[in-house]
Amino acid sequence: MRAAERQLAAIALLERDGRLSTLGRGLRETAAMRRRIPDADLDTLAAALGVSRSAVNHRLRRPVELA
């Protein structure tokens, strides 16, 4: 399973459970951007969010861990 698919599944699960809204602003913004551009690589997401690639990677790992 691709990383983006795992991330999207985790985001969907957290939203269904009502936990997505409890996450920090940066995590919520990154989750929303992943949904808007599901096939984007980390560099593209980082540019769209105005943060580093490392920040995006960390922000997308967290929902997967929580789910």
Secondary structure as GFF3:
##gff-version 3
##sequence-region A 1 67
A	DSSP	alpha_helix	3	16	.	.	.	ID=ss1
A	DSSP	three_ten_helix	20	22	.	.	.	ID=ss2
A	DSSP	alpha_helix	25	36	.	.	.	ID=ss3
A	DSSP	alpha_helix	42	49	.	.	.	ID=ss4
A	DSSP	alpha_helix	53	66	.	.	.	ID=ss5
###
